[in-house]
Amino acid sequence: MAQSQFDFIVVGGGTSGSVVASRLARTRAQPSVLLLEAGGANSGLTHRCPGESSSFYTSDEAATLNYRYRADLGDRLKGRELQYDRGRGLGGTSCINIGLWDYGSPAEMDEWAALVGDQDWSWAATQERMQKIENVHYVDENGDERGLKEQTSKRFGPVDVSQPVSYTPTLRMILEAAKEVNWPVVPDISHGALGLSVPPFAVYKGLRITAASAYLSDLPCNLVVKVESMVARIILDEGIAKGVELGSGQKYFASKDVIICAGTFDTPKILMLSGIGPPEELAEHGIPVQVPLSGVGQNLADHPSLRLYTRVNVDAIPSDGKPGGDVSTWRDQWLKDQKGPLAMVPNKFTNGYFKIDNLEHLSGWKQIDDHTKDYLMRPLTSNIEYLATIIPHPSLLHSVLRISVLLTNAQSRGKVHLKSSDQAAPPRILLNYLQHPFDLQVMIQGVRKAMGFAQSAGFAHGSFDGLKSGSDDDIMDYTQKNLQTSWHAMGTTKMGKPADETAVVGPDLRVFGVQKLRVADLSVCPVIPSNHTQSTAYLIGEVAAEKLIAEYSLDLLTTG
């Protein structure tokens, strides 16, 4: 007879859930841990090719790794819909994201800690925990143009991260162009300073590093992993989480805690299907209210992204930025030995965080509350991220400079609703981009700043394809037609203090009003970290595990 009773049940084997399950199971107390994942094992190799994400993840082959949700951008973007990629299977979105590795700023994490009243979420604590998570490898051991080896302490966590320490000719050209327009260039994007940098990636020895490869290898015998196991609801008994029921009807029980790590869209869905959420929405779908929590599914935040393209003068750029090469040959080489051009995310990639000047003069500023105004004005709180790269794709006869403009502290908030009471139905996602007028004004200023860069760079044609001019109206029109997501959704079960009516969990990740139930994934974010969010997902999993280990004394040896 299959085991149905465990100490802990973790729902969701994505980025955060893999950390929680692994950390709990590997403690000295060796509790029994069940990890339930709705998707598959993702045991193949193809999805771990770092340099082919754009072609692979739009293919039919990748469908098993991606939920491919549909999301409504909102009224301000003419009711457009887009595909919202979310990782499916062990490793979650760490299997399909771009792999960029950075982790926010002091202003953001200290604001998080202050809002929830717990220094475990502060910048200082974040830096300490990242040393337990990441293992930094230097790509070019023969040089250290950036001085990183002296700045970065040795770290030996399970997530291998590759950090270039020298610049390719094309990277150097982009960074020199940035200096021409007075954009700061910083050596390490995760040391808190604003400016442009060359980021590390979660890639090592030619392979993408996923949460599954980092945390779910060599499983201890007390950790049971079940894939293709979609949770339909949490089993509640008089306000206590007792276990979970799968769509198949199979039930599993936890003597200690149930931890939901299903992600920003599916965690609120599971809570609402279990009767935890806004009473009016539960009633709409005929779900009895177990715990009324109005914040479930609310506060959806993201980093809206706008891509700008301009042709590059091929004669003016180094050979590493020019078209050429045969992708099929590259693919064959990578499959053979994980080497060659596809063994690394293209190393002509820069990113950086910036502030827009004179925020207080932008339309929509007066509609922001005083506390948020103070936060946005802090020196290290960014408004914009730029991703700048030269794309020398073999199928093109010319190279392209692409600059992505991301809103890092958007004020608009979306929602996640149920489509029905059927656990197999996808959630209904309303992003509500640019609903707050301040966001559009920040984007307009961000695009103008990018235009200045492109016009000053001697290797670029200067004007962006499809953007008529730098006027407010033309930028607004281009934005409404082309704004996309960066797939960084968060905040739908927001962390906060008990007095916060919009909060769903406390700083210990406990769901308000329910005993022995926690949430540990990006849905708990009470502020918007500016960074690419996979590192934050790992961080949340690490903090959740630490709090559970401490509460249940799992690292203490006991005698009978």
C-alpha positions as CSV (number, residue, x, y, z in Angstrom):
1,M,0.0,0.0,0.0
2,A,1.4,3.4,-1.0
3,Q,2.4,5.8,1.7
4,S,-0.2,8.5,2.3
5,Q,1.1,10.1,5.6
6,F,4.1,12.5,5.7
7,D,5.5,15.1,8.0
8,F,5.5,17.8,5.3
9,I,3.8,18.1,2.0
10,V,5.2,20.6,-0.6
11,V,2.8,21.4,-3.5
12,G,4.8,22.5,-6.6
13,G,8.2,21.3,-7.7
14,G,9.2,24.6,-9.3
15,T,12.0,26.9,-8.2
16,S,10.8,27.6,-4.6
17,G,9.3,24.2,-4.0
18,S,12.4,22.3,-5.0
19,V,14.4,24.3,-2.4
20,V,11.8,23.8,0.4
21,A,11.5,20.1,-0.1
22,S,15.2,19.5,-0.5
23,R,16.2,21.6,2.5
24,L,13.6,20.0,4.8
25,A,14.5,16.4,3.8
26,R,18.2,16.9,4.2
27,T,18.0,18.0,7.8
28,R,19.4,15.8,10.6
29,A,15.9,14.9,11.8
30,Q,15.1,13.4,8.3
31,P,11.4,14.2,8.3
32,S,9.3,12.5,5.6
33,V,8.6,15.0,2.8
34,L,6.2,14.6,-0.1
35,L,6.8,16.8,-3.1
36,L,3.8,17.0,-5.5
37,E,4.3,18.3,-9.1
38,A,1.5,18.7,-11.6
39,G,3.9,18.5,-14.5
40,G,6.5,15.9,-15.5
41,A,10.0,15.0,-14.4
42,N,11.7,17.1,-17.1
43,S,14.4,14.6,-17.3
44,G,15.5,15.3,-20.9
45,L,18.5,17.3,-21.9
46,T,17.3,19.6,-24.7
47,H,15.7,22.2,-22.4
48,R,19.0,22.7,-20.7
49,C,20.7,24.2,-23.8
50,P,21.5,27.7,-22.7
51,G,21.9,29.4,-26.1
52,E,18.8,28.2,-27.9
53,S,15.9,29.3,-25.7
54,S,14.2,31.6,-28.2
55,S,13.8,28.9,-30.8
56,F,13.3,25.9,-28.5
57,Y,10.7,27.4,-26.2
58,T,8.4,28.4,-29.0
59,S,8.4,24.8,-30.5
60,D,5.9,22.1,-30.0
61,E,8.6,20.0,-28.3
62,A,8.6,22.5,-25.4
63,A,4.9,22.3,-24.7
64,T,5.3,19.9,-21.9
65,L,7.5,22.4,-20.1
66,N,5.3,25.4,-20.4
67,Y,1.7,26.0,-19.3
68,R,1.4,28.8,-22.0
69,Y,-1.3,30.6,-20.1
70,R,-3.3,33.4,-21.7
71,A,-3.3,36.8,-20.0
72,D,-5.3,39.9,-20.6
73,L,-3.1,43.0,-20.7
74,G,-6.0,45.3,-19.7
75,D,-8.0,48.2,-21.0
76,R,-5.1,50.6,-21.4
77,L,-3.6,48.2,-24.0
78,K,-6.7,47.9,-26.2
79,G,-7.7,44.6,-24.7
80,R,-4.7,42.7,-26.1
81,E,-4.0,39.2,-24.9
82,L,-0.6,37.5,-24.8
83,Q,0.9,34.1,-24.0
84,Y,2.2,34.1,-20.5
85,D,4.9,31.4,-20.2
86,R,5.1,29.5,-16.9
87,G,7.3,26.5,-16.3
88,R,5.7,23.1,-16.0
89,G,7.3,20.1,-14.3
90,L,10.2,19.7,-11.9
91,G,12.3,22.9,-11.9
92,G,9.4,25.1,-12.9
93,T,10.2,28.3,-14.7
94,S,13.9,27.9,-14.0
95,C,13.7,25.4,-16.9
96,I,12.5,27.9,-19.5
97,N,13.6,31.4,-18.4
98,I,16.4,33.4,-19.8
99,G,18.6,32.4,-16.9
100,L,19.9,35.8,-16.0
101,W,21.0,36.0,-12.4
102,D,20.8,39.1,-10.2
103,Y,19.1,39.8,-6.9
104,G,17.7,43.3,-6.4
105,S,18.9,46.2,-4.3
106,P,19.2,47.2,-0.7
107,A,16.3,49.6,-1.0
108,E,13.9,46.9,-2.1
109,M,14.8,44.2,0.4
110,D,15.0,46.6,3.3
111,E,11.5,48.0,2.3
112,W,10.3,44.4,2.2
113,A,11.6,43.7,5.7
114,A,10.1,47.0,7.1
115,L,6.7,46.3,5.6
116,V,6.4,42.9,7.1
117,G,8.3,43.5,10.3
118,D,10.9,40.8,9.9
119,Q,14.6,41.4,9.2
120,D,14.9,37.9,7.7
121,W,13.8,39.6,4.5
122,S,16.3,42.5,4.7
123,W,19.2,43.2,2.2
124,A,21.8,42.0,4.7
125,A,19.9,38.7,5.2
126,T,19.5,38.3,1.5
127,Q,23.2,38.6,0.9
128,E,23.9,36.0,3.5
129,R,21.4,33.6,2.1
130,M,22.6,34.0,-1.5
131,Q,26.0,32.7,-0.3
132,K,24.1,29.5,0.6
133,I,22.3,29.4,-2.7
134,E,24.8,30.3,-5.4
135,N,28.1,28.9,-6.5
136,V,29.9,31.5,-8.7
137,H,32.2,30.4,-11.4
138,Y,34.4,32.8,-13.4
139,V,34.2,32.3,-17.2
140,D,37.6,33.7,-18.1
141,E,40.1,32.6,-15.5
142,N,43.0,34.2,-17.4
143,G,41.9,37.8,-16.8
144,D,39.8,39.9,-14.5
145,E,39.0,43.1,-16.4
146,R,36.1,43.8,-14.1
147,G,37.8,43.2,-10.8
148,L,35.2,40.7,-9.7
149,K,37.4,38.1,-8.2
150,E,38.4,40.4,-5.4
151,Q,34.8,41.6,-4.8
152,T,32.9,38.3,-4.8
153,S,33.5,36.0,-1.8
154,K,33.7,32.3,-2.4
155,R,30.3,30.7,-2.4
156,F,29.5,27.1,-2.6
157,G,25.7,26.8,-2.9
158,P,23.9,24.3,-5.2
159,V,23.0,26.8,-8.0
160,D,26.0,27.1,-10.3
161,V,26.3,30.6,-11.8
162,S,28.7,31.6,-14.5
163,Q,30.1,35.2,-14.3
164,P,32.1,36.6,-17.2
165,V,35.1,38.5,-15.8
166,S,36.3,40.0,-19.1
167,Y,34.4,41.7,-21.9
168,T,34.0,40.5,-25.5
169,P,34.7,43.2,-28.1
170,T,30.9,43.7,-28.7
171,L,30.2,44.1,-25.0
172,R,33.0,46.6,-24.6
173,M,31.5,48.6,-27.5
174,I,28.1,48.7,-25.9
175,L,29.5,49.7,-22.5
176,E,31.6,52.5,-24.1
177,A,28.5,53.8,-25.9
178,A,26.8,53.8,-22.5
179,K,29.5,55.9,-21.0
180,E,29.2,58.4,-23.9
181,V,25.6,59.2,-22.7
182,N,26.6,59.2,-19.0
183,W,25.1,55.8,-18.1
184,P,27.1,54.4,-15.2
185,V,28.8,51.1,-15.8
186,V,29.1,48.9,-12.7
187,P,31.2,45.7,-12.3
188,D,28.5,43.7,-10.5
189,I,24.8,44.1,-11.0
190,S,23.9,42.5,-7.7
191,H,26.0,44.8,-5.4
192,G,23.3,47.4,-5.1
193,A,24.6,50.1,-7.4
194,L,22.5,51.5,-10.3
195,G,24.0,51.3,-13.8
196,L,24.7,49.0,-16.7
197,S,26.6,45.8,-16.3
198,V,27.3,42.3,-17.8
199,P,25.2,39.9,-15.8
200,P,25.9,36.4,-14.8
201,F,23.7,33.5,-15.8
202,A,22.6,30.2,-14.2
203,V,24.6,28.2,-16.6
204,Y,27.6,26.0,-16.0
205,K,29.7,23.7,-18.2
206,G,27.3,24.2,-21.1
207,L,24.1,23.4,-19.2
208,R,21.3,25.5,-17.9
209,I,21.1,25.1,-14.1
210,T,17.5,24.5,-13.0
211,A,16.0,24.1,-9.5
212,A,15.6,20.4,-10.2
213,S,19.3,20.0,-11.3
214,A,20.5,22.0,-8.3
215,Y,18.2,20.7,-5.5
216,L,16.6,17.4,-6.6
217,S,19.6,15.4,-7.6
218,D,20.6,12.4,-5.5
219,L,17.3,12.4,-3.6
220,P,17.4,11.2,0.1
221,C,15.1,8.3,0.8
222,N,12.9,10.4,3.0
223,L,11.9,12.7,0.1
224,V,9.2,11.3,-2.1
225,V,8.6,13.1,-5.4
226,K,5.4,12.5,-7.4
227,V,5.0,14.0,-10.8
228,E,1.8,14.4,-12.9
229,S,0.1,15.0,-9.6
230,M,-2.2,18.0,-9.8
231,V,-3.5,19.2,-6.5
232,A,-7.3,19.9,-6.5
233,R,-7.6,21.3,-3.0
234,I,-6.2,21.6,0.5
235,I,-7.9,19.4,3.1
236,L,-9.0,21.6,5.9
237,D,-10.5,20.6,9.3
238,E,-11.6,23.3,11.6
239,G,-9.1,25.8,10.3
240,I,-6.2,23.4,10.2
241,A,-4.5,22.1,7.0
242,K,-4.4,18.4,7.2
243,G,-3.3,17.5,3.7
244,V,-4.2,17.7,0.0
245,E,-6.4,16.0,-2.4
246,L,-5.4,15.4,-6.0
247,G,-7.6,15.7,-9.1
248,S,-7.6,11.9,-9.2
249,G,-9.2,11.8,-5.7
250,Q,-6.0,10.5,-4.1
251,K,-5.4,12.1,-0.6
252,Y,-2.2,12.7,1.2
253,F,-1.8,13.9,4.8
254,A,0.8,16.0,6.7
255,S,1.4,15.8,10.4
256,K,3.2,19.1,10.3
257,D,2.8,21.6,7.5
258,V,1.5,21.9,4.0
259,I,3.5,24.3,1.9
260,I,2.0,25.7,-1.3
261,C,4.7,26.6,-3.9
262,A,2.6,26.5,-7.1
263,G,3.6,30.0,-8.3
264,T,2.0,33.4,-8.7
265,F,-0.9,32.1,-10.8
266,D,-1.6,28.7,-9.4
267,T,-1.1,29.3,-5.7
268,P,-4.1,31.6,-5.4
269,K,-6.0,29.2,-7.6
270,I,-5.4,26.3,-5.2
271,L,-6.3,28.5,-2.2
272,M,-9.5,29.6,-3.8
273,L,-10.5,26.1,-4.8
274,S,-10.0,25.1,-1.2
275,G,-12.4,27.8,0.1
276,I,-9.7,30.3,1.0
277,G,-10.1,33.7,-0.7
278,P,-12.5,36.5,-1.5
279,P,-16.0,35.3,-0.5
280,E,-17.7,36.9,-3.5
281,E,-15.5,35.1,-5.9
282,L,-15.9,31.8,-4.1
283,A,-19.6,32.2,-4.1
284,E,-19.6,32.9,-7.9
285,H,-18.1,29.4,-8.4
286,G,-20.2,27.6,-5.8
287,I,-17.2,27.0,-3.5
288,P,-18.0,27.1,0.3
289,V,-16.0,29.7,2.2
290,Q,-13.6,28.1,4.6
291,V,-11.4,31.2,5.3
292,P,-12.4,34.6,4.0
293,L,-9.2,36.3,2.7
294,S,-9.9,39.2,0.3
295,G,-6.3,39.5,-0.8
296,V,-6.0,36.1,-2.5
297,G,-5.5,36.7,-6.2
298,Q,-5.1,40.4,-5.8
299,N,-2.0,42.7,-6.0
300,L,-0.6,41.0,-9.2
301,A,2.6,42.8,-10.0
302,D,5.0,42.4,-12.9
303,H,7.8,44.1,-15.0
304,P,6.1,45.2,-18.2
305,S,8.6,45.1,-21.1
306,L,8.9,47.1,-24.3
307,R,11.4,46.0,-27.0
308,L,13.0,48.5,-29.3
309,Y,15.1,47.5,-32.4
310,T,17.5,49.4,-34.6
311,R,19.8,48.2,-37.4
312,V,23.5,48.1,-36.7
313,N,26.2,49.1,-39.1
314,V,27.9,45.8,-39.5
315,D,31.2,47.4,-40.7
316,A,31.3,49.3,-37.4
317,I,31.1,46.3,-35.0
318,P,33.5,43.5,-34.1
319,S,33.3,40.1,-35.7
320,D,31.6,38.6,-32.7
321,G,28.5,40.8,-33.3
322,K,28.1,40.0,-37.0
323,P,25.8,37.5,-38.6
324,G,27.2,34.1,-39.5
325,G,27.3,30.4,-38.4
326,D,25.1,27.4,-38.8
327,V,22.6,26.8,-36.0
328,S,22.1,23.1,-36.9
329,T,25.9,22.5,-36.7
330,W,26.0,24.3,-33.3
331,R,23.1,22.2,-32.1
332,D,24.8,19.0,-33.1
333,Q,27.9,20.0,-31.3
334,W,26.0,21.0,-28.1
335,L,24.1,17.7,-28.1
336,K,27.4,15.8,-28.4
337,D,29.5,17.5,-25.7
338,Q,27.7,20.6,-24.4
339,K,30.2,22.9,-26.1
340,G,30.2,25.4,-28.8
341,P,28.2,28.7,-29.4
342,L,25.0,27.2,-27.8
343,A,26.8,26.2,-24.6
344,M,26.4,29.7,-23.2
345,V,23.7,32.4,-23.2
346,P,24.9,34.8,-25.9
347,N,27.7,36.8,-24.2
348,K,26.8,40.1,-25.9
349,F,24.2,40.8,-23.3
350,T,24.1,43.8,-20.9
351,N,21.5,44.8,-18.3
352,G,21.2,47.6,-15.8
353,Y,18.9,49.5,-13.5
354,F,18.3,53.3,-13.7
355,K,16.3,56.1,-12.1
356,I,14.2,58.5,-14.1
357,D,14.8,62.1,-13.3
358,N,12.2,64.4,-11.7
359,L,9.6,61.7,-10.9
360,E,7.6,64.2,-8.9
361,H,6.8,66.1,-12.1
362,L,5.3,63.2,-14.0
363,S,1.6,62.8,-14.5
364,G,0.1,60.4,-12.0
365,W,2.6,61.2,-9.2
366,K,-0.1,62.8,-7.1
367,Q,-2.1,59.6,-7.2
368,I,0.6,57.7,-5.4
369,D,0.5,57.5,-1.6
370,D,3.1,59.3,0.5
371,H,4.9,56.2,1.7
372,T,5.4,54.8,-1.9
373,K,6.5,58.3,-3.0
374,D,9.2,58.2,-0.4
375,Y,10.3,54.7,-1.4
376,L,10.4,55.6,-5.1
377,M,12.6,58.6,-4.4
378,R,15.3,56.7,-2.5
379,P,18.6,56.7,-4.4
380,L,18.8,53.0,-5.0
381,T,15.1,52.4,-6.0
382,S,15.1,51.9,-9.8
383,N,12.3,52.7,-12.2
384,I,13.7,51.2,-15.4
385,E,15.8,48.3,-16.4
386,Y,17.5,48.2,-19.8
387,L,18.6,45.0,-21.5
388,A,20.8,45.9,-24.4
389,T,22.3,43.3,-26.8
390,I,23.4,43.0,-30.4
391,I,21.7,40.1,-32.2
392,P,23.8,38.6,-35.0
393,H,21.2,35.9,-35.9
394,P,22.4,33.7,-38.8
395,S,19.1,34.1,-40.6
396,L,19.5,37.9,-40.8
397,L,21.7,39.7,-43.3
398,H,22.4,42.4,-40.8
399,S,22.8,42.7,-37.0
400,V,20.3,44.4,-34.7
401,L,20.7,46.4,-31.5
402,R,17.8,45.4,-29.3
403,I,17.0,47.5,-26.2
404,S,14.3,46.2,-23.8
405,V,12.8,48.8,-21.5
406,L,11.3,47.2,-18.3
407,L,9.3,49.0,-15.6
408,T,10.8,47.8,-12.4
409,N,8.4,49.6,-10.0
410,A,5.1,49.7,-11.9
411,Q,2.2,51.0,-9.8
412,S,-0.5,49.1,-11.7
413,R,-1.8,45.9,-10.2
414,G,-3.6,43.0,-11.8
415,K,-5.6,40.1,-10.5
416,V,-5.9,36.3,-10.8
417,H,-9.4,34.8,-10.8
418,L,-10.8,31.4,-11.1
419,K,-12.3,30.4,-14.5
420,S,-14.3,27.7,-12.8
421,S,-14.3,25.3,-9.9
422,D,-12.5,22.7,-12.0
423,Q,-8.9,22.3,-10.9
424,A,-7.9,21.5,-14.5
425,A,-9.0,24.9,-15.8
426,P,-6.3,27.5,-16.1
427,P,-6.6,30.6,-14.0
428,R,-8.0,33.8,-15.5
429,I,-5.2,36.4,-15.5
430,L,-5.7,40.2,-15.8
431,L,-2.4,42.0,-15.9
432,N,-3.8,45.6,-16.0
433,Y,-0.6,47.0,-17.4
434,L,-0.4,50.9,-17.4
435,Q,-3.7,51.1,-15.5
436,H,-1.9,53.6,-13.2
437,P,-1.1,56.8,-15.3
438,F,2.3,57.1,-13.7
439,D,3.5,53.9,-15.3
440,L,3.0,55.2,-18.9
441,Q,4.9,58.4,-18.0
442,V,7.8,56.4,-16.7
443,M,7.8,54.2,-19.8
444,I,7.8,57.3,-22.1
445,Q,10.9,58.7,-20.2
446,G,12.6,55.3,-20.3
447,V,12.1,55.1,-24.1
448,R,13.5,58.6,-24.6
449,K,16.5,57.6,-22.6
450,A,17.0,54.5,-24.8
451,M,16.6,56.7,-27.9
452,G,19.4,58.9,-26.7
453,F,21.7,55.9,-26.3
454,A,20.9,54.5,-29.8
455,Q,21.4,57.9,-31.4
456,S,24.7,58.4,-29.7
457,A,26.1,54.9,-30.5
458,G,28.2,55.2,-33.6
459,F,27.5,51.6,-34.6
460,A,23.6,52.0,-34.7
461,H,21.3,53.6,-37.2
462,G,19.7,55.6,-34.4
463,S,16.0,55.4,-35.0
464,F,13.9,52.5,-33.7
465,D,11.9,50.4,-36.1
466,G,8.2,51.3,-35.9
467,L,8.6,54.3,-33.6
468,K,7.9,57.4,-35.6
469,S,9.4,60.0,-33.2
470,G,10.1,60.7,-29.5
471,S,6.9,62.5,-28.9
472,D,4.6,61.5,-26.1
473,D,1.9,60.4,-28.6
474,D,4.2,58.3,-30.8
475,I,5.8,56.6,-27.8
476,M,2.3,56.0,-26.3
477,D,1.0,54.5,-29.6
478,Y,4.1,52.2,-30.0
479,T,3.8,51.1,-26.3
480,Q,0.1,50.3,-26.6
481,K,0.8,48.1,-29.7
482,N,4.0,46.4,-28.5
483,L,4.2,46.3,-24.7
484,Q,4.8,42.7,-23.5
485,T,5.7,40.9,-20.3
486,S,9.0,39.9,-18.9
487,W,7.3,36.9,-17.2
488,H,8.1,38.2,-13.7
489,A,4.6,37.9,-12.1
490,M,4.4,38.1,-8.3
491,G,2.4,39.3,-5.4
492,T,-1.0,37.5,-5.5
493,T,-0.8,36.1,-2.0
494,K,1.0,39.2,-0.6
495,M,3.0,39.0,2.6
496,G,2.2,41.6,5.3
497,K,1.4,42.3,8.9
498,P,-1.9,41.0,10.3
499,A,-3.4,44.5,10.2
500,D,-2.9,44.7,6.5
501,E,-6.3,43.7,5.0
502,T,-4.7,43.0,1.6
503,A,-2.1,40.5,3.0
504,V,-2.5,36.8,2.8
505,V,0.5,35.5,4.6
506,G,2.7,36.8,7.5
507,P,6.5,37.1,7.4
508,D,6.7,33.4,8.5
509,L,4.8,32.6,5.4
510,R,1.7,31.2,7.3
511,V,-1.6,31.8,5.6
512,F,-3.7,34.0,7.9
513,G,-6.6,32.2,9.5
514,V,-5.3,28.7,8.8
515,Q,-3.0,26.6,10.9
516,K,-0.2,24.5,9.4
517,L,-0.5,26.1,5.9
518,R,2.2,28.2,4.3
519,V,2.9,29.7,0.9
520,A,6.5,29.9,-0.4
521,D,6.8,31.3,-3.9
522,L,6.9,34.6,-5.8
523,S,3.2,35.2,-5.0
524,V,4.2,36.4,-1.5
525,C,6.3,39.4,-2.6
526,P,5.0,42.5,-0.9
527,V,7.2,44.8,-3.0
528,I,8.4,44.4,-6.6
529,P,12.0,43.3,-6.6
530,S,13.6,45.0,-9.7
531,N,15.7,42.0,-10.5
532,H,15.0,39.0,-12.7
533,T,13.0,37.0,-10.3
534,Q,14.4,33.4,-10.3
535,S,16.9,34.4,-7.6
536,T,14.1,35.8,-5.5
537,A,12.1,32.5,-5.9
538,Y,15.2,30.6,-4.7
539,L,15.5,33.0,-1.8
540,I,11.9,32.6,-0.7
541,G,12.3,28.9,-0.7
542,E,15.4,29.2,1.4
543,V,13.8,31.4,4.0
544,A,10.7,29.2,4.2
545,A,12.9,26.1,4.8
546,E,14.9,27.9,7.5
547,K,11.8,29.0,9.3
548,L,10.3,25.5,9.2
549,I,13.6,23.9,10.3
550,A,13.9,26.3,13.2
551,E,10.2,25.9,14.3
552,Y,10.3,22.1,14.3
553,S,14.0,21.8,15.5
554,L,14.8,19.7,12.5
555,D,18.5,20.2,12.8
556,L,18.6,19.2,16.4
557,L,19.6,15.6,17.2
558,T,17.2,14.0,19.6
559,T,17.4,10.8,21.5
560,G,14.7,8.4,22.4
